[in-house]
Amino acid sequence: MYDIIVIGGGHAGIEAALAGARTNQKTLMIVGSIKRIGNMPCNPSIGGPAKGVIVREIDALGGEMARATDKTLLQLKMLNSSKGPAVRALRAQADKTYYPKYMQDLCLNTENLEVKEAYVTAIITEKINAKKHIKGIVVDNEEYYCKKLIIASGTYLDSCILCGFTKTPSGPDQEPTTSLLSQSLRDEGLELIRLKTGTPPRIKIDTIDYDVMEEQYGDDELYRFSEETKIEDIKPKDKQVKCYLTYTTDETHRIIKENLGKSSMYSGLVRGVGPRYCPSIEDKIVRFSDKPRHQLFVEPEGTGIDEMYIQGFSTSMPHDVQELMVHSLPGFKHCTITKYAYAIEYDAINPLELKNTLETKKIEGLYFAGQVNGTSGYEEAACQGLIAGINASLNNRGMKELVLRRDEAYTGVLIDDLITKGVRDPYRMLTSRAEFRLILRHDNSEERLLKYGHYAGLISDERYNRFLAKRKKFEDIYNTLKESKINPKPEVNEYLSKNNKGAISEKVSAYDLLKRPEINLSDISYLFDLKFDLDKFEEEELIIEIKYEGYIKKEYTLARKMQSMENWKIPADINYDEIANIASEARDKLKKVLPATISQASRISGVNPADISILLVYLESYKRNENKNN
């Protein structure tokens, strides 16, 4: 009997299992192979636009991905550093050898966590008061019982490898797959959907001509994903590896167009829907036929791996066509392909089956997390695994489960999108999906989420108290800046003019002066004779909070309005067929999604403002009747 069982050892499974074990839940992680825990079957990169912020959120909630990346990265850079803070994000090229090894060692040596190699064939449920509850799982004809079950099976459910005209039952990298668990889930009344993703070919390192490519370096500045990583432990630029940039050619496009019918995707072999924002190279050339070329990033796989990864060149063409395609690329004329590209098709749960806690609506105690929920990307998977693990643990401990709002985290946006809108293709987190991007920044992840990680039991008192001390220091600095004022003296304006900064014409506080785009903290220190005890990360956060204060306040005002709708709960037993005059499409969508709040209902595609107004009137009547009956 276990408190929590986790199926899967990918990025979602790791976070879910660690969250359970670290909160004193007796946890069992079931994996196909211990050596595949933390595996990166696609590009071994972590972060990127929006996704890098998710990794920071994982760290603030007490997860492991950020620390693991900092310790095992090959290259690190801040994307969009010349743009506004709302779109800045870290991206690391991780080491495909050492990242999984780090995670494997951690899982095998974490108290309360047992790891077992096996394949689950069925789930076990029982009815309590007419409601289905999870009871356990079947493994090798043996039954394992649990209070909570988290399925984080990634792309392993009834999966097939597709290449040209061949279709082979298999998980990623020729690992075994299972169709029995899929059938068990269907037998329990859960709806599954079919999705597809893919991976590009790998190339032998010393057969590539790098001289014809553009070199891509890491940043001079030392950044980190985890606030627990010490600056001195961050790998400096001179010890980071180089990546490269090349492009497709006219010849590449010609080969692909002439052989399009041989691609699994265009031959009719594929049933699943592929990722819209990470398409195969043949899909790019069909969809963006006006583009003369496409970017390709050539990146290392890891220490001790004699392969480079061509990011942006995934395909399901047969091997002979892949040879022609790869050799048409600049720098790859004489290269050797060590591993051919392929597409993979798999079963996923329809995320409309899930609550905002990632528990299923039909079976209490059963949670889903990661790619099996219809997402793509290691980061999206990891944050879901962490939330599922946190909520399974909180529920077992009789505590309120954690639901992150859209204005609190990209993780909250992701989960809300999944359970409200569902998916037609693998979901990828983009900055454009969030309404409150200026609030959901790289620099303020602790400000937004550390309290929740501490509440869940994954953030230590020591770390939480350090954060509170930092916020107190910030408040003291804000007060000092507001209280410190300066007059437009000649020597003041002379300094400003000398440094190409606008003069002042009236008395101004240090706080207001710092809001000017051209003024930095060193100017304030000189003009007001002030000293600030801040490291570079704290200084960046403080500057952003002051310079963007007006915009940030505006977003918080909008967020509070949305929150008032979030507070308007919809009863779980509401009968939408009883609501007169509501549009039939809206009725069908509401019955399928079963939104928990008016705010969530308003975000469902097909539910318009008129339907929401009718629903509000009905709820007022429903509430009056409830009060009368009580």
matplotlib code that plots the C-alpha trace (Angstrom):
import matplotlib.pyplot as plt

x = [0.0, 1.5, 0.4, 1.2, 2.2, 3.7, 3.7, 6.6, 10.2, 10.2, 10.3, 6.7, 7.1, 10.3, 8.8, 5.6, 7.5, 10.0, 7.1, 5.4, 8.5, 9.8, 6.5, 6.7, 4.4, 5.3, 5.8, 6.4, 7.8, 7.2, 9.5, 10.2, 13.9, 15.8, 18.4, 15.7, 14.8, 15.2, 15.9, 15.8, 14.7, 14.5, 16.7, 18.5, 17.6, 15.8, 14.0, 13.4, 10.6, 8.0, 9.4, 12.4, 10.1, 8.2, 11.6, 12.0, 8.4, 9.3, 12.2, 10.0, 7.5, 10.3, 10.8, 14.1, 14.4, 16.1, 18.8, 19.5, 19.9, 22.2, 24.4, 24.5, 24.3, 26.6, 25.6, 23.4, 22.0, 19.3, 17.0, 15.4, 17.8, 17.5, 13.7, 11.3, 11.3, 8.0, 9.7, 13.1, 13.8, 16.8, 17.6, 20.2, 21.7, 21.7, 24.1, 22.1, 24.6, 24.7, 21.2, 19.5, 22.3, 21.7, 18.0, 18.5, 20.9, 18.4, 15.4, 17.3, 18.5, 15.5, 13.9, 10.3, 10.8, 10.9, 11.7, 10.5, 11.2, 7.9, 5.1, 1.6, -1.2, -4.3, -5.6, -7.9, -10.9, -13.6, -17.0, -17.6, -20.9, -21.6, -18.3, -15.3, -12.1, -8.6, -7.5, -4.3, -2.6, -1.8, 1.8, 2.9, -0.4, 0.3, -1.8, -0.2, -2.5, -2.4, -4.4, -3.4, -2.2, -0.4, 0.0, 2.9, 3.5, 4.7, 4.6, 4.6, 0.9, 0.2, 2.9, 4.2, 7.4, 6.7, 9.3, 8.4, 5.8, 6.8, 4.9, 6.5, 4.9, 7.5, 8.2, 11.0, 14.4, 13.0, 11.8, 8.8, 5.3, 2.1, -1.5, -3.0, -2.9, -4.6, -7.4, -7.8, -8.3, -10.9, -12.6, -12.9, -14.7, -11.8, -11.5, -8.1, -7.0, -4.2, -1.2, 2.1, 5.5, 8.9, 12.7, 15.4, 18.5, 21.7, 25.0, 28.6, 30.4, 33.7, 32.0, 30.4, 32.0, 31.5, 33.4, 30.4, 28.1, 27.5, 28.9, 26.5, 27.9, 26.6, 26.2, 29.1, 26.7, 26.3, 22.6, 20.9, 17.6, 17.5, 17.8, 19.6, 22.5, 25.5, 26.9, 30.4, 28.9, 27.6, 29.6, 31.4, 31.2, 34.8, 33.9, 30.6, 30.3, 29.5, 26.4, 26.0, 23.4, 22.8, 19.9, 18.0, 18.7, 16.8, 18.1, 16.7, 13.3, 13.4, 14.2, 11.4, 8.8, 9.7, 9.4, 6.5, 4.4, 7.0, 6.7, 4.6, 2.8, 1.7, 1.3, -1.8, 0.0, -0.2, -3.5, -2.3, -2.1, 1.4, 2.7, 1.7, 4.6, 7.3, 6.4, 8.4, 10.7, 8.3, 5.4, 7.3, 8.0, 4.4, 2.9, 5.5, 6.1, 7.0, 10.1, 13.3, 15.0, 14.5, 16.9, 18.5, 20.5, 23.2, 23.7, 25.7, 23.9, 26.1, 29.5, 30.8, 28.1, 29.6, 26.5, 25.1, 21.4, 19.8, 17.1, 14.3, 14.8, 12.5, 11.1, 9.3, 10.9, 12.4, 16.1, 17.3, 15.5, 16.9, 20.4, 19.7, 18.0, 20.8, 23.6, 22.0, 22.5, 25.5, 28.2, 26.7, 27.8, 30.1, 28.5, 27.6, 24.1, 24.3, 20.6, 17.7, 14.8, 11.3, 7.8, 6.1, 2.3, 0.8, -2.3, -3.0, -5.8, -8.3, -7.4, -11.1, -11.3, -9.2, -9.9, -7.7, -5.8, -5.0, -7.2, -9.7, -13.3, -14.5, -12.1, -11.1, -7.5, -6.3, -4.1, -2.5, 0.6, 3.0, 2.9, 0.1, -2.1, -1.5, 1.5, 4.9, 8.2, 10.1, 9.3, 5.5, 5.7, 7.8, 5.5, 2.5, 4.2, 5.1, 1.5, 0.0, 2.5, 1.9, -1.9, -1.8, 0.2, -1.9, -5.1, -3.6, -2.7, -6.1, -4.9, -6.3, -5.0, -3.0, -4.6, -2.4, -4.3, -3.5, -2.0, 0.2, 2.2, 2.7, 2.0, -1.5, -2.1, -1.0, -3.2, -6.2, -5.8, -5.6, -8.7, -10.8, -10.0, -8.6, -6.1, -6.2, -2.4, 0.4, 0.3, 3.4, 3.6, 4.1, 4.3, 1.3, -0.9, -0.6, -2.7, -0.4, 3.1, 4.6, 3.6, 4.8, 8.5, 11.8, 13.0, 9.9, 9.2, 9.8, 7.7, 4.8, 5.1, 7.5, 4.7, 3.0, 6.1, 6.5, 2.9, 3.2, 6.3, 8.8, 10.5, 12.5, 11.9, 15.5, 14.9, 11.5, 12.9, 15.8, 13.1, 11.2, 14.4, 15.0, 11.5, 12.0, 15.2, 13.4, 10.7, 13.3, 15.1, 11.8, 11.1, 14.6, 14.3, 10.9, 12.1, 15.4, 14.8, 17.0, 16.7, 17.7, 21.1, 23.6, 26.0, 23.1, 22.1, 25.8, 26.2, 23.1, 24.1, 27.7, 26.3, 23.7, 20.7, 17.9, 18.1, 15.6, 13.6, 12.0, 12.5, 12.3, 12.6, 15.2, 12.3, 10.7, 14.0, 14.9, 11.7, 13.4, 14.6, 18.2, 18.7, 20.3, 21.1, 24.7, 23.3, 21.1, 24.0, 26.1, 23.4, 21.8, 24.9, 23.1, 24.5, 22.6, 23.4, 22.1, 23.5, 23.1, 19.9, 18.3, 19.3, 17.7, 14.4, 14.3, 14.9, 12.2, 9.6, 10.3, 10.6, 7.6, 5.5, 2.7, 2.3, 2.6, -0.1, -2.4, -2.0, -2.7, -5.9, -7.0, -6.0, -8.1, -11.1, -10.6, -10.1, -13.6, -15.0, -12.8, -14.4, -17.8, -18.0, -20.3, -21.8, -20.4, -23.9, -25.4, -27.7, -27.1, -30.1, -32.3, -31.0, -33.5, -32.4, -28.7, -27.2, -27.1, -23.3, -22.6, -24.7, -22.8, -19.4, -20.3, -21.5, -18.3, -15.8, -17.8, -16.1, -15.4, -15.9, -17.6, -14.2, -13.3, -16.7, -16.1, -12.9, -14.5, -14.6, -18.3, -19.5, -20.3, -21.1, -24.9, -24.6, -22.6, -25.3, -28.0, -25.8, -25.3, -29.1, -29.6, -26.9, -28.6, -31.8, -30.0, -28.3, -31.6, -33.2, -30.3, -30.5, -34.2, -33.8, -31.2]
y = [0.0, 3.3, 6.9, 7.8, 5.7, 7.5, 5.8, 7.2, 8.4, 11.3, 14.9, 14.9, 11.6, 12.8, 15.9, 14.1, 11.4, 13.7, 16.0, 13.1, 11.6, 14.9, 15.6, 12.3, 10.3, 6.7, 6.9, 4.3, 5.3, 2.7, 3.0, 0.9, 1.3, 3.1, 4.1, 6.1, 8.2, 11.8, 10.8, 13.5, 11.7, 15.0, 18.1, 18.2, 21.8, 23.4, 26.7, 29.2, 31.8, 31.3, 27.8, 29.3, 31.1, 27.8, 26.3, 29.2, 28.6, 24.9, 26.1, 28.5, 25.7, 23.3, 21.2, 19.9, 20.7, 24.1, 22.8, 19.8, 22.1, 24.5, 21.6, 19.8, 22.5, 22.8, 26.3, 29.0, 32.3, 34.8, 35.2, 38.5, 40.4, 43.5, 43.5, 44.1, 42.0, 40.3, 38.2, 37.5, 33.9, 31.6, 28.7, 26.1, 23.3, 20.5, 17.5, 14.5, 12.2, 13.9, 15.4, 11.9, 10.6, 13.4, 12.6, 8.9, 9.2, 11.6, 9.3, 6.2, 8.0, 10.0, 8.9, 7.6, 6.9, 3.4, 2.8, -0.3, -1.4, -2.7, -1.9, -1.2, -3.1, -1.8, 0.5, -0.7, 1.4, 0.9, 2.6, 4.5, 6.2, 5.8, 7.6, 5.9, 6.0, 4.9, 1.8, 0.7, -0.8, -4.2, -5.0, -8.5, -9.9, -8.4, -5.7, -2.6, -0.4, 3.4, 6.3, 8.4, 7.5, 9.8, 8.7, 10.5, 8.0, 10.6, 9.2, 5.5, 4.7, 2.5, 4.4, 3.7, 4.8, 6.1, 6.4, 6.5, 3.8, 1.8, 1.8, 0.0, -0.4, 1.2, 4.0, 6.6, 5.2, 1.6, 1.3, -1.0, 0.5, -0.7, -0.8, -2.5, 0.5, 2.6, 0.0, -0.1, 3.7, 3.5, 0.7, 3.1, 5.6, 8.0, 9.5, 9.2, 11.1, 10.4, 12.8, 12.8, 14.3, 13.7, 14.1, 15.0, 12.9, 12.9, 13.5, 12.3, 15.3, 15.1, 14.7, 18.2, 21.3, 24.0, 26.7, 27.4, 27.9, 30.8, 30.2, 30.6, 31.3, 31.4, 34.7, 36.5, 37.2, 34.5, 33.5, 30.6, 28.8, 28.0, 30.5, 27.8, 27.7, 29.7, 32.2, 30.6, 27.3, 28.6, 27.4, 30.4, 31.2, 30.0, 26.5, 26.4, 24.7, 26.3, 25.8, 26.6, 28.1, 27.0, 27.0, 24.9, 25.4, 25.4, 21.9, 20.8, 22.2, 20.5, 17.1, 17.3, 18.5, 15.7, 13.1, 14.4, 11.4, 9.2, 11.1, 9.2, 12.5, 12.9, 9.3, 8.8, 6.6, 9.1, 9.3, 11.6, 15.4, 16.8, 19.9, 23.2, 25.2, 22.6, 21.1, 18.7, 20.1, 18.8, 20.5, 23.8, 23.7, 23.0, 25.5, 28.3, 27.8, 31.5, 31.1, 30.6, 29.0, 27.9, 28.2, 25.1, 25.1, 22.5, 21.6, 19.1, 16.2, 15.7, 14.8, 11.5, 11.5, 11.7, 13.3, 16.7, 17.5, 19.4, 21.5, 22.3, 19.3, 16.6, 14.4, 11.1, 10.6, 7.2, 6.8, 7.2, 10.5, 11.7, 11.0, 13.3, 16.0, 16.1, 16.2, 19.2, 21.3, 23.7, 22.0, 18.5, 17.5, 14.8, 14.0, 10.6, 10.1, 8.2, 8.0, 8.6, 10.9, 9.5, 10.5, 8.9, 8.6, 7.9, 8.0, 10.9, 11.7, 14.3, 17.1, 18.1, 15.0, 16.8, 19.2, 22.2, 20.2, 17.6, 15.0, 13.3, 14.3, 10.7, 8.9, 10.4, 10.0, 9.6, 12.3, 12.8, 14.9, 15.7, 14.8, 12.4, 15.5, 16.7, 19.0, 19.0, 20.0, 18.9, 22.1, 21.8, 18.2, 18.9, 21.7, 19.5, 16.6, 18.9, 20.3, 16.7, 15.5, 18.5, 18.1, 14.3, 14.9, 17.8, 15.8, 12.8, 15.2, 16.8, 20.1, 22.4, 21.6, 24.1, 25.8, 28.5, 31.4, 32.7, 35.9, 33.9, 31.6, 30.3, 27.0, 28.2, 29.4, 26.1, 24.0, 26.3, 26.2, 22.4, 21.8, 24.6, 24.5, 21.0, 20.3, 19.4, 19.2, 19.0, 22.2, 24.3, 27.2, 30.6, 34.1, 35.1, 32.7, 34.7, 37.8, 39.1, 38.6, 41.6, 40.0, 36.5, 37.4, 35.5, 37.7, 37.5, 33.7, 33.6, 36.6, 34.9, 31.3, 30.6, 30.9, 28.0, 25.8, 26.5, 25.7, 22.4, 21.5, 21.6, 24.9, 25.0, 27.5, 28.7, 29.5, 31.1, 33.3, 34.4, 35.5, 37.4, 39.2, 40.1, 41.6, 43.5, 44.9, 45.9, 47.7, 49.6, 50.6, 51.8, 53.9, 55.4, 56.2, 57.9, 59.9, 61.1, 64.2, 66.4, 70.0, 71.1, 72.4, 73.3, 70.5, 68.0, 69.0, 69.2, 65.6, 64.5, 66.5, 65.2, 61.6, 62.3, 62.3, 64.7, 67.6, 68.1, 71.3, 70.7, 68.9, 65.1, 62.0, 59.3, 56.9, 59.0, 59.8, 56.1, 55.6, 57.4, 54.9, 56.4, 56.5, 53.6, 52.7, 54.0, 57.5, 57.4, 56.3, 59.3, 62.0, 61.0, 59.6, 56.3, 52.8, 49.6, 46.2, 44.2, 41.4, 41.7, 39.6, 41.6, 44.9, 43.8, 42.8, 46.1, 48.2, 46.4, 46.8, 50.6, 51.4, 49.3, 50.1, 51.8, 48.9, 46.3, 48.0, 48.1, 44.3, 43.7, 45.7, 43.6, 40.5, 41.4, 41.9, 38.4, 37.1, 38.3, 36.0, 33.2, 33.6, 33.0, 29.2, 26.9, 24.0, 20.6, 19.2, 21.9, 20.6, 22.7, 21.1, 23.0, 26.4, 27.9, 30.1, 29.2, 28.5, 24.8, 24.9, 26.6, 24.0, 21.2, 22.8, 23.6, 20.0, 18.6, 20.9, 21.3, 24.6, 25.3, 29.1, 31.7, 32.9, 29.5, 29.2, 32.5, 31.2, 28.2, 28.4, 28.6, 30.2, 33.8, 36.8, 36.3, 32.7, 33.8, 36.4, 33.7, 31.4, 34.1, 34.7, 30.9, 30.7, 33.5, 31.6, 28.3, 30.0, 31.3, 27.9, 26.3, 28.9, 28.3, 24.6, 24.9]
z = [0.0, -1.1, -0.5, -4.1, -7.2, -10.2, -13.6, -15.6, -15.1, -17.5, -16.6, -15.3, -13.4, -11.7, -10.3, -9.2, -7.4, -5.8, -4.6, -3.0, -1.4, -0.1, 1.7, 3.5, 1.3, 0.7, -3.0, -5.7, -9.1, -11.9, -14.9, -18.0, -17.3, -14.6, -17.2, -19.0, -16.0, -17.0, -20.6, -23.3, -26.5, -28.4, -28.2, -24.8, -24.2, -21.3, -21.4, -24.1, -24.5, -21.7, -21.1, -19.3, -16.9, -16.3, -15.1, -12.7, -11.5, -10.9, -8.8, -6.7, -6.1, -4.9, -8.0, -9.3, -13.0, -12.4, -10.1, -12.4, -15.4, -13.7, -12.7, -16.0, -18.7, -21.7, -22.7, -21.2, -22.6, -21.9, -24.8, -25.8, -23.4, -25.5, -25.3, -22.4, -19.2, -20.2, -22.9, -21.5, -20.8, -20.1, -22.4, -21.7, -23.8, -21.3, -21.2, -22.4, -20.5, -17.1, -16.8, -16.7, -14.5, -12.0, -11.9, -11.7, -8.7, -7.0, -7.5, -6.3, -3.2, -2.1, 1.2, 0.9, -2.8, -4.2, -7.9, -9.7, -13.3, -14.8, -17.2, -15.9, -17.6, -15.9, -13.2, -10.4, -9.2, -6.7, -6.2, -2.9, -2.6, -6.4, -7.2, -8.7, -6.7, -7.6, -5.8, -7.4, -10.5, -12.0, -12.8, -14.0, -12.7, -9.2, -7.6, -6.0, -4.0, -3.5, -2.2, -5.3, -8.7, -11.1, -14.7, -16.4, -19.2, -21.8, -25.4, -24.3, -24.5, -27.5, -29.4, -32.9, -34.6, -38.1, -40.9, -44.5, -45.2, -42.1, -38.8, -35.8, -32.3, -30.1, -27.6, -28.2, -29.1, -29.7, -26.1, -25.4, -25.5, -23.9, -25.3, -22.3, -20.1, -22.8, -23.0, -19.3, -19.2, -22.0, -20.1, -17.1, -19.3, -19.9, -23.4, -25.1, -28.2, -30.7, -31.1, -32.9, -32.4, -33.9, -33.7, -36.2, -37.3, -35.3, -37.1, -36.2, -34.8, -36.7, -40.1, -40.1, -41.6, -39.0, -41.0, -43.2, -40.2, -37.8, -34.3, -31.4, -28.0, -24.5, -22.6, -20.8, -18.0, -15.4, -15.0, -13.2, -13.3, -9.6, -6.8, -4.8, -7.3, -6.2, -8.7, -8.3, -9.4, -12.7, -15.6, -17.1, -20.9, -21.6, -20.3, -22.3, -25.6, -29.0, -31.0, -34.7, -37.0, -40.6, -43.1, -45.5, -49.2, -52.5, -53.0, -49.6, -50.5, -53.9, -52.4, -49.9, -52.4, -54.8, -52.1, -50.1, -50.7, -49.0, -45.7, -43.1, -42.5, -46.1, -47.1, -44.9, -42.4, -39.5, -37.6, -34.8, -35.0, -34.8, -32.9, -34.7, -33.2, -33.7, -37.1, -39.2, -41.9, -44.6, -42.9, -42.7, -46.4, -47.3, -44.9, -45.5, -49.1, -49.5, -47.3, -49.3, -46.3, -42.7, -39.7, -38.3, -35.0, -34.8, -31.1, -29.1, -27.4, -24.4, -23.0, -24.4, -27.1, -30.6, -32.1, -33.0, -33.1, -36.0, -34.3, -36.7, -39.0, -37.6, -40.3, -41.0, -44.5, -45.3, -44.6, -48.2, -48.6, -45.2, -46.6, -49.5, -47.4, -44.8, -47.4, -49.1, -46.0, -45.7, -43.6, -44.0, -47.5, -46.3, -42.9, -41.4, -40.0, -36.7, -36.0, -38.4, -37.7, -37.0, -36.0, -33.0, -32.6, -29.2, -27.0, -24.7, -22.3, -23.5, -20.9, -20.7, -18.5, -15.9, -13.0, -12.5, -9.9, -12.7, -11.0, -13.3, -13.0, -13.3, -10.9, -7.6, -6.7, -10.4, -11.8, -15.2, -15.9, -18.7, -22.4, -21.8, -21.2, -24.7, -24.2, -25.9, -24.2, -21.1, -19.2, -19.7, -18.6, -15.5, -14.2, -14.5, -12.8, -9.9, -9.6, -9.7, -7.1, -4.8, -5.1, -4.5, -1.4, -0.2, -0.6, 1.3, 4.1, 4.3, 3.0, 0.4, -3.1, -5.1, -8.2, -9.8, -11.4, -14.9, -13.3, -10.9, -13.3, -16.8, -15.2, -14.2, -17.8, -19.2, -17.0, -17.4, -21.2, -21.2, -19.0, -20.5, -24.2, -24.7, -27.4, -31.1, -31.4, -28.8, -26.6, -26.4, -24.0, -25.7, -24.1, -26.3, -24.4, -21.2, -20.6, -17.8, -19.3, -17.4, -14.1, -15.1, -15.4, -15.1, -12.2, -9.9, -9.8, -6.0, -5.4, -7.2, -6.0, -3.1, -0.6, -2.3, -2.4, 1.3, 2.0, 0.1, 2.2, -0.6, 0.2, 3.5, 6.2, 5.7, 2.0, 2.7, 5.4, 3.1, 0.6, 3.2, 4.3, 0.6, 0.3, 3.5, 2.1, -1.1, 0.9, 2.9, -0.4, -1.9, 1.1, 1.1, -2.7, -2.2, 0.8, -0.9, -2.9, -5.0, -6.4, -9.9, -8.8, -11.5, -10.4, -10.7, -14.2, -15.2, -14.2, -16.1, -19.2, -19.1, -19.2, -21.9, -19.5, -19.4, -16.9, -14.1, -13.7, -10.4, -7.1, -7.7, -5.6, -6.3, -6.9, -9.6, -11.2, -11.4, -13.5, -16.4, -19.0, -19.1, -15.3, -13.6, -10.0, -10.2, -11.2, -8.1, -5.9, -7.1, -7.1, -3.8, -2.0, -1.4, -1.2, -2.1, -0.8, -3.8, -6.0, -9.7, -9.8, -7.0, -8.7, -12.0, -10.2, -8.3, -11.4, -13.3, -10.5, -10.4, -14.1, -15.1, -12.0, -14.0, -16.4, -13.7, -11.6, -14.6, -15.1, -11.4, -11.7, -14.6, -12.8, -9.8, -12.0, -13.4, -9.9, -8.9, -11.6, -10.4, -7.0, -8.4, -8.2, -10.2, -8.3, -9.4, -9.6, -11.9, -14.6, -17.7, -19.4, -17.0, -18.1, -20.5, -23.5, -23.4, -26.8, -27.7, -28.5, -25.2, -23.3, -25.0, -24.2, -20.6, -20.0, -21.5, -19.7, -16.4, -15.5, -11.8, -12.0, -14.1, -15.2, -16.6, -18.3, -20.0, -21.6, -23.2, -27.0, -28.1, -24.8, -25.5, -23.2, -23.6, -22.4, -19.4, -18.5, -18.7, -16.5, -13.9, -13.6, -13.3, -10.6, -8.6, -8.6, -7.8, -4.8, -3.5, -3.7, -1.9, 0.9, 1.1, 1.4, 4.0]

ax = plt.figure().add_subplot(projection="3d")
ax.plot(x, y, z, "-o")
ax.set_aspect("equal")
plt.show()
